[in-house]
Amino acid sequence: MSSKAELIKEMLEMQKKFADYEHKNGVDPQEYFTPEPGSELDGYRQKYMEMAMKVVDMAHKEAGSHR
């Protein structure tokens, strides 16, 4: 399992790639929320959300709290 720092690093890399893609191509809401299969954004939101929730869970575990 990835450490929290590794997940955050990967998320930042994903954000950079997304920003680069957006600057070059523009992104409309339909493309972001319902991307075409095989497009660069296909699976992006889902993967990013899963990673973010793992980070949240790890942070709660470290703090001894829960969500």
LINQUI-V428711 format. One record per run of one state. SS is the DSSP state (@ for helix, = for strand, . for the rest). FROM is the first residue (numbers start at 1). TO is the last residue. If there is no record, write none. Layout:
BEGIN
ss=[SS:SS]
from=[FROM:FROM]
to=[TO:TO]
END
This chain:
BEGIN
ss=[.:@:.:@:.:@:.]
from=[1:4:26:29:34:44:64]
to=[3:25:28:33:43:63:67]
END
